[in-house]
Amino acid sequence: MEFFTFVSTVGTWDLWRAYRDNLEANYQNSDRYFYARGNFEAQQRGAGGIWAAKIISTSRKYFQGLLNRYYFGMRNHGSESLESTRKAEEWGRSGKDPNHFRPQGLPEKF
């Protein structure tokens, strides 16, 4: 159980690093790449990393939906974007290359 906890913690760090890189890059249409990359790196950690990626991705989706509905007053705002990012997250968690979503011109640093 201790190893699973360690792996899920490291998987969480993978997602955080991808999120931080997304903010730093501040590059148009790069969200899906960073979601796929974070989930890909987390799944490389094994079952704990996949579990962490699923929990964080699901939580983010529900939190975004709550914000849209109750704070912004929009029920379906961003539903296409949420579906698009969900597919990118699943792509990364399945072990597929996240560069599939890499936008042209994104600096090599990322």
Short mmCIF file of the C-alpha atoms (twelve columns), coordinates in Angstrom:
data_MODEL
# 
_entry.id   MODEL 
# 
loop_
_atom_site.group_PDB 
_atom_site.id 
_atom_site.type_symbol 
_atom_site.label_atom_id 
_atom_site.label_alt_id 
_atom_site.label_comp_id 
_atom_site.label_asym_id 
_atom_site.label_seq_id 
_atom_site.Cartn_x 
_atom_site.Cartn_y 
_atom_site.Cartn_z 
_atom_site.pdbx_PDB_model_num 
ATOM 1   C CA . MET A 1   0.000   0.000  0.000   1 
ATOM 2   C CA . GLU A 2   2.884   2.371  0.735   1 
ATOM 3   C CA . PHE A 3   4.271   1.936  -2.771  1 
ATOM 4   C CA . PHE A 4   0.839   2.655  -4.304  1 
ATOM 5   C CA . THR A 5   0.608   5.855  -2.247  1 
ATOM 6   C CA . PHE A 6   4.100   6.909  -3.339  1 
ATOM 7   C CA . VAL A 7   3.345   6.211  -7.007  1 
ATOM 8   C CA . SER A 8   0.051   8.113  -6.888  1 
ATOM 9   C CA . THR A 9   1.843   11.048 -5.244  1 
ATOM 10  C CA . VAL A 10  4.480   11.052 -7.980  1 
ATOM 11  C CA . GLY A 11  1.714   10.759 -10.603 1 
ATOM 12  C CA . THR A 12  0.080   13.813 -9.063  1 
ATOM 13  C CA . TRP A 13  3.377   15.660 -9.428  1 
ATOM 14  C CA . ASP A 14  3.467   14.733 -13.143 1 
ATOM 15  C CA . LEU A 15  0.068   16.365 -13.637 1 
ATOM 16  C CA . TRP A 16  1.099   19.434 -11.625 1 
ATOM 17  C CA . ARG A 17  4.284   19.838 -13.688 1 
ATOM 18  C CA . ALA A 18  2.288   19.657 -16.945 1 
ATOM 19  C CA . TYR A 19  -0.173  22.244 -15.594 1 
ATOM 20  C CA . ARG A 20  2.665   24.550 -14.528 1 
ATOM 21  C CA . ASP A 21  4.354   24.181 -17.924 1 
ATOM 22  C CA . ASN A 22  1.040   25.015 -19.611 1 
ATOM 23  C CA . LEU A 23  0.813   28.236 -17.626 1 
ATOM 24  C CA . GLU A 24  4.430   29.110 -18.340 1 
ATOM 25  C CA . ALA A 25  4.142   28.361 -22.054 1 
ATOM 26  C CA . ASN A 26  0.976   30.464 -22.349 1 
ATOM 27  C CA . TYR A 27  0.679   29.151 -25.902 1 
ATOM 28  C CA . GLN A 28  -2.539  29.154 -27.870 1 
ATOM 29  C CA . ASN A 29  -4.223  25.745 -28.381 1 
ATOM 30  C CA . SER A 30  -1.702  23.892 -26.220 1 
ATOM 31  C CA . ASP A 31  -4.053  22.757 -23.413 1 
ATOM 32  C CA . ARG A 32  -4.795  19.364 -24.932 1 
ATOM 33  C CA . TYR A 33  -1.079  18.658 -25.372 1 
ATOM 34  C CA . PHE A 34  -0.316  19.415 -21.734 1 
ATOM 35  C CA . TYR A 35  -3.314  17.380 -20.498 1 
ATOM 36  C CA . ALA A 36  -2.190  14.433 -22.630 1 
ATOM 37  C CA . ARG A 37  1.439   14.817 -21.504 1 
ATOM 38  C CA . GLY A 38  0.592   14.986 -17.798 1 
ATOM 39  C CA . ASN A 39  -1.631  11.910 -18.016 1 
ATOM 40  C CA . PHE A 40  0.958   10.083 -20.139 1 
ATOM 41  C CA . GLU A 41  3.717   10.739 -17.604 1 
ATOM 42  C CA . ALA A 42  1.455   9.721  -14.707 1 
ATOM 43  C CA . GLN A 43  0.488   6.448  -16.409 1 
ATOM 44  C CA . GLN A 44  4.187   5.641  -16.806 1 
ATOM 45  C CA . ARG A 45  4.232   5.316  -12.986 1 
ATOM 46  C CA . GLY A 46  1.818   2.383  -13.072 1 
ATOM 47  C CA . ALA A 47  -1.543  1.800  -11.413 1 
ATOM 48  C CA . GLY A 48  -1.065  4.518  -8.777  1 
ATOM 49  C CA . GLY A 49  -0.218  7.113  -11.397 1 
ATOM 50  C CA . ILE A 50  -3.212  6.158  -13.528 1 
ATOM 51  C CA . TRP A 51  -5.461  6.324  -10.469 1 
ATOM 52  C CA . ALA A 52  -4.140  9.793  -9.546  1 
ATOM 53  C CA . ALA A 53  -4.576  11.018 -13.124 1 
ATOM 54  C CA . LYS A 54  -8.182  9.791  -13.268 1 
ATOM 55  C CA . ILE A 55  -9.087  11.329 -9.900  1 
ATOM 56  C CA . ILE A 56  -7.510  14.695 -10.704 1 
ATOM 57  C CA . SER A 57  -8.934  14.822 -14.230 1 
ATOM 58  C CA . THR A 58  -12.429 13.953 -13.031 1 
ATOM 59  C CA . SER A 59  -12.238 16.456 -10.183 1 
ATOM 60  C CA . ARG A 60  -11.086 19.196 -12.527 1 
ATOM 61  C CA . LYS A 61  -13.961 18.479 -14.913 1 
ATOM 62  C CA . TYR A 62  -16.594 18.607 -12.172 1 
ATOM 63  C CA . PHE A 63  -15.086 21.708 -10.563 1 
ATOM 64  C CA . GLN A 64  -15.034 23.471 -13.952 1 
ATOM 65  C CA . GLY A 65  -18.675 22.476 -14.510 1 
ATOM 66  C CA . LEU A 66  -19.668 23.860 -11.115 1 
ATOM 67  C CA . LEU A 67  -17.848 27.123 -11.787 1 
ATOM 68  C CA . ASN A 68  -19.490 27.466 -15.178 1 
ATOM 69  C CA . ARG A 69  -22.946 26.747 -13.852 1 
ATOM 70  C CA . TYR A 70  -23.071 28.529 -10.505 1 
ATOM 71  C CA . TYR A 71  -20.464 31.275 -10.801 1 
ATOM 72  C CA . PHE A 72  -20.714 32.183 -14.474 1 
ATOM 73  C CA . GLY A 73  -24.362 31.116 -14.902 1 
ATOM 74  C CA . MET A 74  -23.685 29.051 -18.019 1 
ATOM 75  C CA . ARG A 75  -24.870 25.457 -18.162 1 
ATOM 76  C CA . ASN A 76  -23.173 24.216 -21.313 1 
ATOM 77  C CA . HIS A 77  -20.349 26.724 -21.585 1 
ATOM 78  C CA . GLY A 78  -17.147 24.964 -22.543 1 
ATOM 79  C CA . SER A 79  -18.723 21.513 -22.915 1 
ATOM 80  C CA . GLU A 80  -16.944 21.023 -26.258 1 
ATOM 81  C CA . SER A 81  -13.666 22.034 -24.675 1 
ATOM 82  C CA . LEU A 82  -14.215 19.677 -21.731 1 
ATOM 83  C CA . GLU A 83  -14.922 16.807 -24.125 1 
ATOM 84  C CA . SER A 84  -11.815 17.647 -26.125 1 
ATOM 85  C CA . THR A 85  -9.596  17.701 -23.033 1 
ATOM 86  C CA . ARG A 86  -11.192 14.472 -21.765 1 
ATOM 87  C CA . LYS A 87  -10.139 12.758 -24.984 1 
ATOM 88  C CA . ALA A 88  -6.601  14.135 -24.644 1 
ATOM 89  C CA . GLU A 89  -6.404  12.912 -21.038 1 
ATOM 90  C CA . GLU A 90  -7.592  9.434  -22.019 1 
ATOM 91  C CA . TRP A 91  -5.115  9.430  -24.917 1 
ATOM 92  C CA . GLY A 92  -2.252  10.115 -22.517 1 
ATOM 93  C CA . ARG A 93  -3.445  7.605  -19.901 1 
ATOM 94  C CA . SER A 94  -3.619  4.903  -22.578 1 
ATOM 95  C CA . GLY A 95  0.121   5.343  -23.195 1 
ATOM 96  C CA . LYS A 96  -0.213  6.978  -26.606 1 
ATOM 97  C CA . ASP A 97  2.241   9.696  -27.633 1 
ATOM 98  C CA . PRO A 98  1.086   13.091 -26.273 1 
ATOM 99  C CA . ASN A 99  2.883   14.837 -29.149 1 
ATOM 100 C CA . HIS A 100 -0.184  13.953 -31.218 1 
ATOM 101 C CA . PHE A 101 -1.753  17.070 -29.616 1 
ATOM 102 C CA . ARG A 102 1.378   19.250 -29.706 1 
ATOM 103 C CA . PRO A 103 0.609   22.551 -31.449 1 
ATOM 104 C CA . GLN A 104 2.944   23.669 -34.177 1 
ATOM 105 C CA . GLY A 105 5.433   26.253 -32.948 1 
ATOM 106 C CA . LEU A 106 5.313   25.307 -29.238 1 
ATOM 107 C CA . PRO A 107 8.863   25.888 -27.917 1 
ATOM 108 C CA . GLU A 108 10.984  22.736 -27.621 1 
ATOM 109 C CA . LYS A 109 11.398  23.417 -23.887 1 
ATOM 110 C CA . PHE A 110 7.933   21.937 -23.439 1 
# 
